[in-house]
Amino acid sequence: MNPPVVRVGVVGAGFVGNALVRLLNDPSRHVALVDAATTSLEVVAVAVEDPKKPRDGIAPELLTTDALALASRDDIDILVELIGGIEPARTYIEAALRNGVSVVTANKTLMAECGTALAQLAHQNGADLFYEAAVGGGIPILRALRSSLAGERIERVMGIVNGTTNYILSKMSSEGIDYETALAEAQALGYAEADPTADVEAFDAAAKVQILSSLAFGTELVGEQISREGMVGVRAIDVEFAQRAGYVIKLLGVAERIGENGISRRAHPAMVPAEHPLASVHGAMNAVFVEGTKSGPLMWLGQGAGGEPTATAVLGDVLDAARNRVSGRHDIPFSVDETLHSVSAGDLTSVFYISIDVADQPGVLAAVASVFGEHEVSIQSMEQSGFGDEARLAFLTHRAVTRNVHATIDDLAKLDCVDSIGACIRVIDGGGQ
Ligand SMILES: NC(=O)c1ccc[n+]([C@@H]2O[C@H](COP(=O)([O-])OP(=O)(O)OC[C@H]3O[C@@H](n4cnc5c(N)ncnc54)[C@H](OP(=O)(O)O)[C@@H]3O)[C@@H](O)[C@H]2O)c1
Protein backbone atom coordinates (compact mmCIF):
# COMPACT_ATOMS: atom_id res chain seq x y z
CA MET A 1 0.00 0.00 0.00
CA ASN A 2 1.30 3.46 -0.89
CA PRO A 3 1.97 5.72 2.11
CA PRO A 4 -0.56 8.53 2.51
CA VAL A 5 0.27 11.75 0.70
CA VAL A 6 -0.51 14.99 2.49
CA ARG A 7 -1.31 17.62 -0.13
CA VAL A 8 -0.25 21.19 0.61
CA GLY A 9 -1.35 24.43 -1.07
CA VAL A 10 0.75 27.54 -0.44
CA VAL A 11 -0.60 31.08 -0.83
CA GLY A 12 2.25 33.59 -1.12
CA ALA A 13 5.80 32.99 -2.35
CA GLY A 14 7.63 36.03 -0.99
CA PHE A 15 10.45 35.85 1.57
CA VAL A 16 8.81 33.16 3.68
CA GLY A 17 6.67 31.35 1.09
CA ASN A 18 9.57 30.90 -1.30
CA ALA A 19 11.83 29.53 1.44
CA LEU A 20 9.05 27.19 2.59
CA VAL A 21 8.41 25.74 -0.86
CA ARG A 22 12.14 25.12 -1.26
CA LEU A 23 12.20 23.28 2.07
CA LEU A 24 9.12 21.25 1.15
CA ASN A 25 10.56 20.35 -2.25
CA ASP A 26 14.01 19.40 -1.00
CA PRO A 27 14.10 15.60 -1.57
CA SER A 28 17.02 15.19 0.84
CA ARG A 29 14.72 16.32 3.62
CA HIS A 30 11.76 14.13 2.87
CA VAL A 31 12.78 11.31 5.17
CA ALA A 32 13.08 13.80 7.98
CA LEU A 33 9.88 15.54 6.97
CA VAL A 34 7.64 12.51 7.02
CA ASP A 35 6.46 10.95 10.23
CA ALA A 36 8.30 7.69 10.77
CA ALA A 37 8.66 7.49 6.97
CA THR A 38 4.98 6.73 6.57
CA THR A 39 3.78 9.93 5.00
CA SER A 40 4.89 12.13 2.14
CA LEU A 41 4.14 15.75 1.49
CA GLU A 42 3.30 17.18 -1.91
CA VAL A 43 3.06 20.87 -2.82
CA VAL A 44 0.12 20.94 -5.24
CA ALA A 45 0.09 24.66 -6.08
CA VAL A 46 1.55 28.01 -5.07
CA ALA A 47 -0.60 31.12 -5.40
CA VAL A 48 1.09 34.46 -6.10
CA GLU A 49 0.04 37.87 -7.37
CA ASP A 50 2.52 38.23 -10.21
CA PRO A 51 3.24 34.93 -12.01
CA LYS A 52 5.98 36.55 -14.13
CA LYS A 53 8.33 37.26 -11.20
CA PRO A 54 11.31 34.89 -11.17
CA ARG A 55 10.88 32.30 -8.37
CA ASP A 56 13.94 30.35 -7.45
CA GLY A 57 13.07 26.74 -6.56
CA ILE A 58 9.39 26.82 -7.60
CA ALA A 59 8.35 24.97 -10.76
CA PRO A 60 6.40 27.42 -12.98
CA GLU A 61 3.61 24.86 -13.49
CA LEU A 62 2.85 25.02 -9.75
CA LEU A 63 2.05 28.74 -9.88
CA THR A 64 -1.48 30.11 -9.91
CA THR A 65 -2.92 33.57 -9.43
CA ASP A 66 -6.26 32.28 -8.18
CA ALA A 67 -5.61 31.94 -4.45
CA LEU A 68 -9.31 31.61 -3.60
CA ALA A 69 -9.69 28.68 -5.97
CA LEU A 70 -6.65 27.02 -4.38
CA ALA A 71 -7.97 27.64 -0.86
CA SER A 72 -11.34 26.18 -1.87
CA ARG A 73 -9.98 22.97 -3.40
CA ASP A 74 -11.27 19.91 -1.60
CA ASP A 75 -8.28 17.77 -2.66
CA ILE A 76 -5.80 19.60 -0.42
CA ASP A 77 -5.13 18.75 3.24
CA ILE A 78 -3.26 21.86 4.34
CA LEU A 79 -3.34 25.47 3.17
CA VAL A 80 -0.35 27.66 4.12
CA GLU A 81 -1.17 31.38 4.08
CA LEU A 82 1.94 33.56 3.66
CA ILE A 83 0.70 36.82 2.20
CA GLY A 84 0.07 38.78 5.43
CA GLY A 85 -2.53 41.44 6.36
CA ILE A 86 -6.23 40.96 7.05
CA GLU A 87 -7.82 40.73 3.61
CA PRO A 88 -7.77 38.73 1.42
CA ALA A 89 -5.83 36.41 3.78
CA ARG A 90 -8.89 35.93 6.02
CA THR A 91 -11.15 35.02 3.09
CA TYR A 92 -8.69 32.37 1.88
CA ILE A 93 -8.22 30.91 5.36
CA GLU A 94 -11.97 30.79 6.01
CA ALA A 95 -12.58 29.07 2.67
CA ALA A 96 -10.04 26.37 3.51
CA LEU A 97 -11.25 25.85 7.09
CA ARG A 98 -14.90 25.55 5.97
CA ASN A 99 -13.74 22.69 3.76
CA GLY A 100 -12.06 20.99 6.73
CA VAL A 101 -8.62 21.86 5.37
CA SER A 102 -6.02 22.65 8.06
CA VAL A 103 -4.36 26.06 7.89
CA VAL A 104 -0.85 27.21 8.77
CA THR A 105 -0.16 30.93 8.82
CA ALA A 106 2.57 33.36 9.95
CA ASN A 107 0.14 36.27 10.04
CA LYS A 108 0.19 37.97 13.47
CA THR A 109 -2.03 40.85 12.35
CA LEU A 110 -4.78 38.47 11.31
CA MET A 111 -4.42 36.23 14.37
CA ALA A 112 -4.52 39.20 16.77
CA GLU A 113 -7.64 40.52 15.04
CA CYS A 114 -9.59 37.41 14.02
CA GLY A 115 -7.78 34.49 15.70
CA THR A 116 -10.62 33.47 18.03
CA ALA A 117 -13.21 33.16 15.25
CA LEU A 118 -10.76 31.37 12.97
CA ALA A 119 -9.78 28.90 15.73
CA GLN A 120 -13.49 28.14 16.33
CA LEU A 121 -14.09 27.67 12.63
CA ALA A 122 -11.13 25.27 12.46
CA HIS A 123 -12.42 23.27 15.44
CA GLN A 124 -15.99 23.09 14.09
CA ASN A 125 -14.66 21.68 10.84
CA GLY A 126 -12.20 19.21 12.36
CA ALA A 127 -9.17 21.14 11.13
CA ASP A 128 -6.04 22.63 12.68
CA LEU A 129 -5.06 26.30 12.71
CA PHE A 130 -1.36 26.74 13.55
CA TYR A 131 0.56 30.04 13.63
CA GLU A 132 3.94 29.43 15.26
CA ALA A 133 5.80 31.89 13.00
CA ALA A 134 3.41 34.75 13.88
CA VAL A 135 5.53 35.53 16.96
CA GLY A 136 9.32 35.52 17.00
CA GLY A 137 9.72 34.29 13.38
CA GLY A 138 11.99 31.26 13.65
CA ILE A 139 11.78 30.99 17.46
CA PRO A 140 9.53 28.08 18.48
CA ILE A 141 7.96 29.89 21.44
CA LEU A 142 4.25 29.27 20.80
CA ARG A 143 4.66 25.51 20.65
CA ALA A 144 6.68 25.65 23.90
CA LEU A 145 3.88 27.58 25.62
CA ARG A 146 1.16 25.38 24.11
CA SER A 147 2.82 22.02 24.85
CA SER A 148 5.98 21.96 26.96
CA LEU A 149 4.74 24.56 29.46
CA ALA A 150 1.05 23.61 29.32
CA GLY A 151 1.15 22.42 32.94
CA GLU A 152 3.17 25.32 34.28
CA ARG A 153 1.71 28.38 36.00
CA ILE A 154 3.39 31.20 34.13
CA GLU A 155 3.90 34.47 35.99
CA ARG A 156 5.37 36.66 33.28
CA VAL A 157 6.31 36.68 29.60
CA MET A 158 8.60 39.48 28.41
CA GLY A 159 9.80 39.59 24.86
CA ILE A 160 11.90 41.53 22.43
CA VAL A 161 9.53 40.58 19.63
CA ASN A 162 10.27 43.29 17.09
CA GLY A 163 13.62 43.12 15.33
CA THR A 164 13.34 46.57 13.75
CA THR A 165 13.08 48.45 17.04
CA ASN A 166 15.73 46.27 18.66
CA TYR A 167 18.07 47.04 15.77
CA ILE A 168 17.43 50.79 16.14
CA LEU A 169 17.84 50.78 19.94
CA SER A 170 20.99 48.62 19.69
CA LYS A 171 22.52 51.06 17.19
CA MET A 172 21.61 54.05 19.39
CA SER A 173 23.24 52.28 22.32
CA SER A 174 26.44 51.06 20.62
CA GLU A 175 27.10 54.15 18.47
CA GLY A 176 25.52 56.95 20.51
CA ILE A 177 23.46 58.05 17.48
CA ASP A 178 19.97 59.51 17.65
CA TYR A 179 16.72 57.80 16.70
CA GLU A 180 16.36 59.40 13.25
CA THR A 181 19.87 58.36 12.16
CA ALA A 182 19.44 54.81 13.45
CA LEU A 183 16.04 54.52 11.73
CA ALA A 184 17.47 55.77 8.40
CA GLU A 185 20.24 53.18 8.67
CA ALA A 186 17.75 50.41 9.46
CA GLN A 187 15.66 51.45 6.43
CA ALA A 188 18.73 51.49 4.15
CA LEU A 189 19.62 47.95 5.26
CA GLY A 190 16.07 46.65 4.85
CA TYR A 191 15.50 46.14 8.60
CA ALA A 192 12.79 48.82 8.68
CA GLU A 193 9.90 49.54 6.32
CA ALA A 194 9.63 52.88 4.50
CA ASP A 195 6.66 53.49 6.83
CA PRO A 196 7.96 52.18 10.16
CA THR A 197 4.82 53.05 12.19
CA ALA A 198 3.74 49.47 12.95
CA ASP A 199 7.16 48.73 14.45
CA VAL A 200 8.19 51.96 16.18
CA GLU A 201 4.72 52.70 17.57
CA ALA A 202 4.65 49.14 18.98
CA PHE A 203 1.53 47.95 17.07
CA ASP A 204 3.49 44.90 15.92
CA ALA A 205 4.76 44.10 19.43
CA ALA A 206 1.26 44.59 20.87
CA ALA A 207 -0.26 42.07 18.44
CA LYS A 208 2.43 39.56 19.41
CA VAL A 209 1.77 40.13 23.13
CA GLN A 210 -1.90 39.33 22.53
CA ILE A 211 -0.90 36.01 20.97
CA LEU A 212 1.72 35.15 23.62
CA SER A 213 -0.67 36.01 26.45
CA SER A 214 -3.48 33.87 25.07
CA LEU A 215 -1.22 30.81 25.18
CA ALA A 216 0.65 31.67 28.40
CA PHE A 217 -2.38 32.67 30.50
CA GLY A 218 -5.55 31.78 28.60
CA THR A 219 -6.55 35.40 27.95
CA GLU A 220 -8.82 36.19 25.01
CA LEU A 221 -6.76 36.23 21.84
CA VAL A 222 -8.88 38.97 20.34
CA GLY A 223 -10.67 41.82 22.06
CA GLU A 224 -9.65 44.57 24.40
CA GLN A 225 -6.83 46.72 23.09
CA ILE A 226 -3.64 46.25 25.04
CA SER A 227 -1.64 49.18 26.38
CA ARG A 228 0.92 50.40 23.85
CA GLU A 229 3.64 53.07 23.83
CA GLY A 230 6.03 53.62 20.94
CA MET A 231 9.76 54.31 21.04
CA VAL A 232 9.84 57.47 18.92
CA GLY A 233 10.45 59.72 21.97
CA VAL A 234 13.54 57.82 23.11
CA ARG A 235 16.59 60.04 22.59
CA ALA A 236 20.32 59.39 22.52
CA ILE A 237 20.63 61.14 25.90
CA ASP A 238 18.13 58.67 27.42
CA VAL A 239 20.12 55.73 26.08
CA GLU A 240 23.31 57.26 27.54
CA PHE A 241 21.63 57.82 30.92
CA ALA A 242 20.45 54.20 30.92
CA GLN A 243 24.00 52.99 30.26
CA ARG A 244 25.44 55.10 33.08
CA ALA A 245 22.77 53.80 35.46
CA GLY A 246 23.41 50.15 34.51
CA TYR A 247 20.46 49.61 32.13
CA VAL A 248 19.72 49.02 28.46
CA ILE A 249 16.61 50.45 26.77
CA LYS A 250 14.55 47.81 24.94
CA LEU A 251 11.09 47.82 23.41
CA LEU A 252 9.34 45.02 25.31
CA GLY A 253 6.11 43.14 24.90
CA VAL A 254 4.97 42.11 28.37
CA ALA A 255 2.16 39.92 29.68
CA GLU A 256 2.11 39.16 33.39
CA ARG A 257 -0.05 38.12 36.30
CA ILE A 258 -0.99 40.85 38.76
CA GLY A 259 -2.23 39.31 41.99
CA GLU A 260 -4.31 36.14 41.74
CA ASN A 261 -6.55 36.85 38.73
CA GLY A 262 -5.25 40.02 37.15
CA ILE A 263 -3.35 40.14 33.87
CA SER A 264 -1.46 43.09 32.44
CA ARG A 265 -0.61 43.11 28.73
CA ARG A 266 1.37 45.89 27.20
CA ALA A 267 4.12 46.93 24.79
CA HIS A 268 6.46 49.82 25.58
CA PRO A 269 10.10 50.86 25.88
CA ALA A 270 11.67 49.79 29.17
CA MET A 271 15.00 50.14 30.95
CA VAL A 272 16.22 46.58 31.44
CA PRO A 273 19.03 45.91 33.97
CA ALA A 274 22.31 45.26 32.10
CA GLU A 275 22.62 41.84 33.76
CA HIS A 276 19.13 40.69 32.64
CA PRO A 277 19.26 38.08 29.83
CA LEU A 278 17.14 40.33 27.58
CA ALA A 279 19.73 43.13 27.83
CA SER A 280 22.23 41.15 25.77
CA VAL A 281 19.85 40.61 22.84
CA HIS A 282 21.29 42.87 20.16
CA GLY A 283 20.53 43.94 16.60
CA ALA A 284 17.54 42.40 14.84
CA MET A 285 17.48 39.34 17.11
CA ASN A 286 14.32 38.43 19.05
CA ALA A 287 14.03 36.79 22.45
CA VAL A 288 11.22 35.74 24.75
CA PHE A 289 11.82 35.47 28.50
CA VAL A 290 9.32 33.41 30.48
CA GLU A 291 9.07 33.12 34.25
CA GLY A 292 7.20 30.05 35.50
CA THR A 293 6.31 29.28 39.10
CA LYS A 294 8.15 25.97 39.09
CA SER A 295 10.31 26.20 35.97
CA GLY A 296 11.89 29.50 37.00
CA PRO A 297 13.31 31.70 34.25
CA LEU A 298 13.49 30.41 30.67
CA MET A 299 14.56 32.21 27.53
CA TRP A 300 14.29 31.60 23.79
CA LEU A 301 16.61 33.57 21.53
CA GLY A 302 16.79 33.61 17.76
CA GLN A 303 16.05 35.23 14.46
CA GLY A 304 12.67 36.90 14.63
CA ALA A 305 12.54 37.39 10.87
CA GLY A 306 14.10 36.28 7.61
CA GLY A 307 12.71 33.91 4.99
CA GLU A 308 14.48 30.71 6.00
CA PRO A 309 14.26 30.98 9.81
CA THR A 310 10.57 31.87 9.56
CA ALA A 311 9.92 29.11 7.00
CA THR A 312 11.45 26.62 9.45
CA ALA A 313 8.80 27.50 12.04
CA VAL A 314 6.08 27.31 9.37
CA LEU A 315 7.38 23.91 8.30
CA GLY A 316 7.12 22.64 11.89
CA ASP A 317 3.44 23.60 11.85
CA VAL A 318 2.91 21.94 8.46
CA LEU A 319 4.39 18.71 9.83
CA ASP A 320 2.22 18.86 12.95
CA ALA A 321 -0.86 19.41 10.82
CA ALA A 322 0.24 16.59 8.47
CA ARG A 323 0.66 14.15 11.38
CA ASN A 324 -2.77 15.09 12.68
CA ARG A 325 -4.26 14.54 9.19
CA VAL A 326 -2.75 11.08 8.93
CA SER A 327 -3.94 10.09 12.39
CA GLY A 328 -7.41 11.58 11.77
CA ARG A 329 -7.32 14.10 14.58
CA HIS A 330 -6.96 17.81 15.12
CA ASP A 331 -5.70 19.92 18.04
CA ILE A 332 -8.26 21.37 20.40
CA PRO A 333 -7.97 25.19 20.44
CA PHE A 334 -6.64 26.82 23.63
CA SER A 335 -9.29 27.65 26.19
CA VAL A 336 -10.00 31.02 27.73
CA ASP A 337 -9.69 31.42 31.50
CA GLU A 338 -12.88 33.33 32.36
CA THR A 339 -11.66 34.11 35.88
CA LEU A 340 -8.97 36.47 34.60
CA HIS A 341 -9.47 40.20 34.32
CA SER A 342 -7.35 42.82 32.65
CA VAL A 343 -5.52 45.26 34.93
CA SER A 344 -5.33 48.76 33.51
CA ALA A 345 -1.78 49.99 32.84
CA GLY A 346 -2.55 53.10 34.93
CA ASP A 347 -3.02 50.95 38.06
CA LEU A 348 0.36 49.24 37.81
CA THR A 349 3.32 50.31 39.88
CA SER A 350 6.82 50.66 38.51
CA VAL A 351 10.05 52.53 38.90
CA PHE A 352 10.19 55.23 36.20
CA TYR A 353 12.91 57.15 34.40
CA ILE A 354 11.73 60.67 33.54
CA SER A 355 13.72 63.28 31.65
CA ILE A 356 12.73 66.90 31.18
CA ASP A 357 14.28 69.84 29.36
CA VAL A 358 14.22 72.87 31.65
CA ALA A 359 15.12 76.55 31.80
CA ASP A 360 18.64 77.15 33.14
CA GLN A 361 17.60 79.33 36.11
CA PRO A 362 17.43 79.18 39.91
CA GLY A 363 14.41 77.57 41.58
CA VAL A 364 13.67 75.05 38.81
CA LEU A 365 14.57 72.02 40.87
CA ALA A 366 12.33 73.06 43.77
CA ALA A 367 9.37 73.70 41.43
CA VAL A 368 9.82 70.36 39.70
CA ALA A 369 10.30 68.41 42.95
CA SER A 370 7.13 69.88 44.39
CA VAL A 371 5.09 68.53 41.43
CA PHE A 372 6.48 65.05 42.05
CA GLY A 373 5.53 65.41 45.73
CA GLU A 374 1.97 66.56 44.96
CA HIS A 375 1.36 63.29 43.10
CA GLU A 376 3.08 61.05 45.67
CA VAL A 377 5.87 60.13 43.29
CA SER A 378 9.07 59.98 45.29
CA ILE A 379 12.45 60.53 43.69
CA GLN A 380 15.16 57.89 44.04
CA SER A 381 17.91 59.82 42.22
CA MET A 382 18.31 62.91 40.08
CA GLU A 383 20.89 64.02 37.50
CA GLN A 384 21.30 67.57 36.27
CA SER A 385 23.12 68.16 33.01
CA GLY A 386 23.73 70.75 30.28
CA PHE A 387 23.59 74.52 30.29
CA GLY A 388 21.41 77.17 28.67
CA ASP A 389 19.11 75.66 26.05
CA GLU A 390 20.52 72.20 26.79
CA ALA A 391 19.69 72.20 30.53
CA ARG A 392 18.08 68.96 31.49
CA LEU A 393 16.93 67.01 34.55
CA ALA A 394 16.72 63.22 34.66
CA PHE A 395 15.02 61.34 37.50
CA LEU A 396 14.68 57.77 38.64
CA THR A 397 11.61 57.47 40.83
CA HIS A 398 10.88 54.98 43.54
CA ARG A 399 8.12 52.50 42.67
CA ALA A 400 5.05 54.61 41.88
CA VAL A 401 1.51 54.16 40.52
CA THR A 402 1.59 54.72 36.75
CA ARG A 403 -1.43 57.08 36.68
CA ASN A 404 0.27 59.27 39.33
CA VAL A 405 3.40 59.39 37.22
CA HIS A 406 1.37 60.41 34.17
CA ALA A 407 -0.38 63.11 36.21
CA THR A 408 3.05 64.33 37.34
CA ILE A 409 4.20 64.55 33.72
CA ASP A 410 1.04 66.47 32.74
CA ASP A 411 1.60 69.00 35.53
CA LEU A 412 5.34 69.29 34.88
CA ALA A 413 4.56 70.21 31.28
CA LYS A 414 2.48 73.15 32.58
CA LEU A 415 5.41 74.70 34.51
CA ASP A 416 6.95 77.81 32.90
CA CYS A 417 10.43 76.53 33.72
CA VAL A 418 9.87 73.22 31.83
CA ASP A 419 10.60 73.51 28.10
CA SER A 420 9.53 69.98 27.20
CA ILE A 421 9.08 66.51 28.60
CA GLY A 422 11.68 64.14 27.20
CA ALA A 423 11.06 60.51 28.07
CA CYS A 424 9.01 58.62 30.63
CA ILE A 425 10.21 55.02 30.60
CA ARG A 426 9.42 52.11 32.92
CA VAL A 427 12.35 50.48 34.67
CA ILE A 428 12.35 46.71 35.03
CA ASP A 429 13.43 46.10 38.62
CA GLY A 430 12.50 42.49 39.20
CA GLY A 431 9.25 43.14 41.05
CA GLY A 432 5.78 43.05 39.47
CA GLN A 433 5.54 45.87 36.98
N1 LIG B 1 9.50 38.11 6.27
C1 LIG B 1 9.70 37.74 7.51
O1 LIG B 1 10.83 37.72 8.00
C2 LIG B 1 8.54 37.31 8.37
C3 LIG B 1 8.76 36.94 9.73
C4 LIG B 1 7.69 36.51 10.51
C5 LIG B 1 6.44 36.47 9.96
N2 LIG B 1 6.24 36.86 8.65
C6 LIG B 1 4.89 36.82 8.10
O2 LIG B 1 4.90 35.94 6.99
C7 LIG B 1 3.93 36.38 6.04
C8 LIG B 1 4.61 36.54 4.68
O3 LIG B 1 5.65 37.49 4.81
P1 LIG B 1 6.72 37.74 3.62
O4 LIG B 1 7.76 38.61 4.22
O5 LIG B 1 7.08 36.46 3.01
O6 LIG B 1 5.81 38.60 2.62
P2 LIG B 1 6.19 39.07 1.13
O7 LIG B 1 7.64 38.84 0.84
O8 LIG B 1 5.62 40.42 0.96
O9 LIG B 1 5.38 38.04 0.21
C9 LIG B 1 4.00 38.08 0.08
C10 LIG B 1 3.62 37.09 -0.99
O10 LIG B 1 2.19 37.06 -1.07
C11 LIG B 1 1.82 37.12 -2.46
N3 LIG B 1 0.49 37.70 -2.51
C12 LIG B 1 0.06 38.89 -2.06
N4 LIG B 1 -1.27 39.03 -2.28
C13 LIG B 1 -1.67 37.90 -2.88
C14 LIG B 1 -2.91 37.42 -3.35
N5 LIG B 1 -4.02 38.15 -3.24
N6 LIG B 1 -2.96 36.20 -3.92
C15 LIG B 1 -1.85 35.45 -4.04
N7 LIG B 1 -0.65 35.83 -3.60
C16 LIG B 1 -0.56 37.05 -3.03
C17 LIG B 1 2.89 37.95 -3.12
O11 LIG B 1 2.91 37.66 -4.50
P3 LIG B 1 4.03 38.25 -5.50
O12 LIG B 1 5.29 37.51 -5.14
O13 LIG B 1 3.53 37.92 -6.84
O14 LIG B 1 4.12 39.70 -5.19
C18 LIG B 1 4.14 37.43 -2.39
O15 LIG B 1 4.60 36.26 -2.99
C19 LIG B 1 3.34 37.67 6.62
O16 LIG B 1 2.16 37.37 7.35
C20 LIG B 1 4.42 38.14 7.56
O17 LIG B 1 3.92 38.97 8.61
C21 LIG B 1 7.27 37.28 7.86
The ligand as a Gaussian input file, in Angstrom:
#p B3LYP/6-31G(d) Opt

LIG

0 1
 N        9.504000      38.110000       6.267000
 C        9.705000      37.735000       7.514000
 O       10.834000      37.718000       7.999000
 C        8.543000      37.309000       8.370000
 C        8.764000      36.942000       9.732000
 C        7.690000      36.511000      10.515000
 C        6.439000      36.469000       9.957000
 N        6.241000      36.864000       8.647000
 C        4.891000      36.819000       8.103000
 O        4.895000      35.942000       6.990000
 C        3.929000      36.379000       6.044000
 C        4.607000      36.539000       4.683000
 O        5.650000      37.489000       4.813000
 P        6.719000      37.743000       3.621000
 O        7.761000      38.614000       4.217000
 O        7.083000      36.455000       3.006000
 O        5.814000      38.603000       2.621000
 P        6.187000      39.069000       1.129000
 O        7.635000      38.840000       0.845000
 O        5.624000      40.423000       0.964000
 O        5.385000      38.038000       0.213000
 C        4.000000      38.083000       0.081000
 C        3.615000      37.087000      -0.991000
 O        2.194000      37.064000      -1.069000
 C        1.816000      37.121000      -2.457000
 N        0.488000      37.702000      -2.513000
 C        0.058000      38.886000      -2.064000
 N       -1.266000      39.029000      -2.277000
 C       -1.672000      37.896000      -2.879000
 C       -2.913000      37.423000      -3.346000
 N       -4.021000      38.154000      -3.241000
 N       -2.965000      36.204000      -3.920000
 C       -1.852000      35.454000      -4.041000
 N       -0.646000      35.834000      -3.596000
 C       -0.561000      37.046000      -3.025000
 C        2.890000      37.946000      -3.120000
 O        2.907000      37.657000      -4.499000
 P        4.033000      38.249000      -5.496000
 O        5.291000      37.515000      -5.144000
 O        3.534000      37.917000      -6.844000
 O        4.121000      39.704000      -5.195000
 C        4.136000      37.427000      -2.386000
 O        4.602000      36.258000      -2.993000
 C        3.336000      37.672000       6.616000
 O        2.158000      37.367000       7.347000
 C        4.416000      38.141000       7.562000
 O        3.916000      38.972000       8.610000
 C        7.268000      37.278000       7.857000

